[in-house]
Amino acid sequence: MNEFWTYLQSRVTFGNVIEVAIIAYVIYKILMWIRGTQAEQVIKGFILLTVLIPLCSWLKFTTLYYVLNSMFTWALIIIVVVFQPEFRSALEQIGNNRIFNRYLRRSDRNMVIKNIARISRAVMDLADEQIGALIVCEVNTGLNDIVATGIKLNAEISTEVLENIFTPNRPLHDGAVVINLWTGKILAAGCLLPLTDNRTLDTELGTRHRSGIGISEKSDAITIIVSEETGVVSYAEKGGLTRGLHREDLELLLADHFSKDDEDEDETNKKRFAFWGNKHEK
């Protein structure tokens, strides 16, 4: 036994332990990344194939073994094609370093907080009047391809402009508005968004909700949706949908992405929201 431990200590180095820990962490992140996505089902299919191939070889199913083995020859290409949206999302998450962005945009935080209050007030005003709205907030992933489908505005964020855009019978009221909170600009209105492929959504959700979820699946954008039928305010992020939001909920959710620095700033942010939320701006 002592000889075994001596051999093990001579073979296992500190670098090996670190390497195994990194690999374990990467595998864990991959599993968390694909959980709940369409990639999860594809992974299950590949696992099934890895079981069938040796089984076919053992049972002497020559033709079936050849077919399955040939599929694995092209496995890399198949994975890249099938998982293209997921790979893009993963690479975007790697590039979106929140700590770096926090310090890069620290000087804009006061402006962001004001704009969050303006957006929230506009959303709640539209909800009270049951006017449908769809607002997409850029986080880190650029949405130039979405902006190109609408009318470019590059206007300052204001409650009045947002309410005017979504007023019924206006030229741009049916499309989505794209906002960049970092710059304080309404980039474009009347934009077209991709619909979600999620077939498990409630059938009562219409095109506005499905397109809001769709853009949140394909980017890290935050989408705010106001139902025209019920006036319910919803919030889409990473393919998920939260419904029935009040103004305070919406402000805190947006602040978590755009203005929150650390736990010590939460109370300060709330006071700023109270100030800007009660102040009438023209």
C-alpha positions in Angstrom: 0.0 0.0 0.0 2.8 2.4 0.9 4.4 1.6 -2.5 1.2 2.5 -4.2 0.9 5.9 -2.5 4.6 6.6 -3.2 4.0 5.8 -6.9 0.9 8.0 -6.9 2.7 10.9 -5.3 5.5 10.6 -7.9 3.0 10.7 -10.8 0.5 13.2 -9.6 1.7 16.8 -9.5 0.0 20.0 -8.4 -0.4 21.0 -12.0 -2.3 17.7 -12.7 -4.7 18.6 -9.9 -5.3 22.0 -11.3 -5.7 20.6 -14.8 -8.4 18.1 -13.7 -10.2 20.8 -11.7 -10.3 23.0 -14.9 -11.6 20.1 -17.0 -14.2 19.3 -14.4 -15.3 22.9 -14.3 -15.5 23.1 -18.1 -17.6 20.0 -18.3 -19.9 21.3 -15.6 -20.4 24.6 -17.4 -21.1 22.8 -20.7 -23.8 20.7 -19.0 -25.3 23.8 -17.4 -25.1 25.6 -20.8 -27.0 22.9 -22.7 -29.6 22.1 -20.0 -33.0 23.2 -21.1 -32.0 23.9 -24.7 -32.5 22.0 -27.9 -28.9 21.0 -27.7 -29.7 18.8 -24.7 -31.8 16.5 -26.9 -29.1 16.3 -29.5 -26.5 15.4 -26.9 -28.7 12.6 -25.7 -28.8 11.3 -29.3 -25.0 11.3 -29.5 -24.7 9.5 -26.2 -27.1 6.8 -27.5 -25.0 6.4 -30.6 -21.8 5.9 -28.5 -23.7 3.0 -26.9 -25.0 1.6 -30.1 -21.7 1.5 -32.0 -19.9 -1.0 -29.7 -23.1 -2.9 -29.3 -23.4 -3.3 -33.1 -19.8 -4.4 -33.3 -20.4 -7.0 -30.6 -23.6 -8.3 -32.3 -21.8 -8.4 -35.7 -24.3 -6.0 -37.3 -21.7 -5.0 -39.9 -23.8 -2.7 -42.1 -25.3 -0.8 -39.1 -21.9 -0.6 -37.5 -20.5 0.9 -40.7 -23.3 3.5 -41.0 -23.0 4.6 -37.3 -19.2 4.7 -37.4 -19.3 6.8 -40.6 -21.6 9.3 -38.8 -19.0 9.8 -36.1 -16.4 10.5 -38.8 -18.3 13.6 -39.6 -19.3 14.2 -36.0 -17.4 17.5 -35.7 -19.1 19.0 -38.7 -22.5 17.8 -37.5 -22.0 19.3 -34.1 -20.9 22.7 -35.5 -24.0 22.8 -37.8 -26.5 21.6 -35.2 -25.1 23.6 -32.3 -24.4 26.8 -34.2 -26.8 29.0 -32.2 -25.6 27.5 -28.9 -21.9 28.0 -29.9 -22.6 31.6 -30.7 -24.3 32.1 -27.4 -21.5 30.5 -25.5 -18.8 32.6 -27.2 -20.8 35.7 -26.6 -21.0 34.8 -22.9 -17.2 34.3 -22.8 -16.7 37.8 -24.4 -19.2 39.4 -22.1 -17.0 40.1 -19.1 -19.4 41.8 -16.7 -16.6 42.8 -14.3 -14.7 44.5 -17.1 -17.9 46.2 -18.4 -18.7 47.4 -14.9 -15.6 49.5 -14.7 -15.6 50.5 -18.3 -19.1 52.0 -17.9 -19.0 53.2 -14.4 -19.2 56.9 -15.4 -22.5 56.3 -17.2 -24.3 54.7 -14.2 -26.2 57.9 -13.2 -27.5 58.3 -16.7 -28.4 54.7 -17.0 -30.5 54.9 -13.8 -32.4 57.9 -15.1 -33.1 56.1 -18.4 -34.3 53.0 -16.6 -36.8 55.2 -14.7 -38.0 56.8 -18.0 -38.4 53.4 -19.7 -40.3 52.0 -16.7 -42.6 54.9 -16.5 -43.4 54.7 -20.3 -44.0 51.0 -20.0 -46.4 51.3 -17.1 -48.3 54.2 -18.8 -48.7 52.0 -21.9 -49.8 49.1 -19.8 -52.4 51.2 -18.0 -53.9 52.1 -21.4 -53.4 48.5 -22.8 -51.2 49.7 -25.6 -49.0 46.9 -26.9 -45.2 47.6 -26.8 -42.0 45.7 -27.5 -38.7 47.2 -26.2 -35.3 45.5 -26.7 -32.4 46.7 -24.5 -28.9 45.9 -25.7 -26.7 44.5 -23.1 -23.3 43.5 -24.6 -24.2 41.8 -27.9 -24.6 44.3 -30.7 -28.0 44.3 -32.4 -27.1 46.1 -35.6 -28.7 43.4 -37.8 -32.0 44.0 -35.9 -31.6 47.8 -36.1 -31.2 47.5 -39.8 -34.7 46.1 -40.2 -36.4 49.2 -38.7 -36.1 53.0 -38.9 -33.0 54.4 -37.3 -33.8 57.2 -34.8 -30.7 57.7 -32.6 -32.9 59.7 -30.3 -32.5 60.4 -26.6 -34.4 58.1 -24.3 -37.5 59.7 -23.0 -40.9 58.6 -21.7 -42.8 60.8 -24.2 -40.9 59.5 -27.3 -41.5 55.8 -26.3 -45.2 56.4 -25.6 -45.6 58.2 -28.9 -43.9 55.5 -30.9 -46.3 52.8 -29.6 -49.4 54.9 -29.9 -51.9 53.0 -32.2 -52.1 53.9 -35.8 -48.6 55.4 -35.8 -46.2 54.1 -38.5 -43.9 52.4 -36.1 -46.2 51.1 -33.4 -46.2 47.5 -34.6 -42.5 46.9 -34.5 -39.9 46.7 -31.8 -37.9 49.5 -30.4 -34.1 48.9 -29.8 -32.5 50.8 -27.0 -28.9 51.1 -25.8 -28.9 52.1 -22.2 -25.2 52.6 -22.1 -25.4 55.5 -24.6 -28.9 56.6 -23.6 -30.2 56.3 -27.2 -33.3 54.9 -28.8 -31.4 53.3 -31.8 -34.4 52.3 -34.0 -38.1 51.6 -34.1 -40.3 49.4 -36.2 -37.7 46.6 -36.0 -38.4 43.0 -36.9 -37.4 40.3 -34.4 -36.9 36.5 -34.9 -39.6 34.3 -33.5 -38.8 31.7 -30.8 -38.6 28.0 -31.8 -39.9 27.0 -28.3 -43.0 24.9 -28.8 -43.8 24.6 -25.2 -44.9 28.2 -24.7 -48.5 29.0 -23.6 -50.8 29.1 -26.7 -52.2 32.5 -25.5 -48.8 34.2 -26.2 -48.9 36.0 -29.4 -46.3 37.2 -32.0 -45.2 40.1 -29.8 -44.3 37.8 -26.9 -42.8 35.1 -29.2 -40.5 37.6 -31.0 -39.5 39.1 -27.6 -38.4 35.7 -26.4 -36.8 34.9 -29.8 -34.3 37.8 -29.6 -33.5 36.9 -26.0 -32.6 33.4 -27.2 -30.2 34.6 -29.9 -28.5 37.4 -27.9 -28.1 38.6 -24.3 -30.7 41.3 -24.9 -33.4 42.1 -22.4 -36.9 42.4 -23.8 -39.8 44.3 -22.2 -43.2 43.3 -23.6 -46.6 45.0 -22.9 -49.7 42.9 -23.9 -52.2 44.8 -26.0 -55.0 42.5 -24.8 -54.4 42.5 -21.0 -51.9 45.3 -20.3 -49.7 42.7 -18.5 -46.0 43.6 -18.5 -43.5 40.8 -19.2 -39.7 40.5 -19.2 -37.8 38.1 -21.5 -34.2 37.0 -20.8 -32.2 34.1 -22.1 -35.4 32.5 -23.6 -37.3 32.8 -20.3 -40.4 34.9 -19.7 -41.4 36.6 -16.5 -45.0 38.0 -16.5 -47.0 40.3 -14.3 -44.3 42.8 -13.5 -44.9 46.0 -11.5 -42.8 49.2 -12.0 -40.5 48.4 -9.0 -39.9 44.9 -10.3 -39.0 46.1 -13.8 -36.7 48.8 -12.5 -34.8 46.4 -10.3 -34.5 43.8 -13.0 -33.0 46.3 -15.4 -30.8 47.8 -12.7 -29.4 44.3 -12.1 -28.0 44.3 -15.7 -27.2 47.9 -16.4 -26.5 49.8 -13.2 -25.9 47.4 -10.3 -22.3 47.5 -9.1 -22.3 45.6 -5.8 -24.6 44.9 -2.9 -23.7 48.3 -1.2 -25.3 50.2 -4.1 -28.8 48.6 -4.0 -30.2 51.1 -1.5 -28.6 54.0 -3.4 -30.2 52.8 -6.6 -33.6 52.5 -5.0 -33.4 56.1 -3.8 -32.4 57.3 -7.2 -35.3 55.5 -8.8 -37.7 57.1 -6.3 -36.3 60.5 -7.2 -36.4 60.1 -10.9 -39.6 58.2 -10.9 -41.5 61.0 -9.2 -39.9 63.8 -11.2 -41.8 64.9 -14.3 -39.4 65.4 -17.2 -40.1 67.3 -20.3 
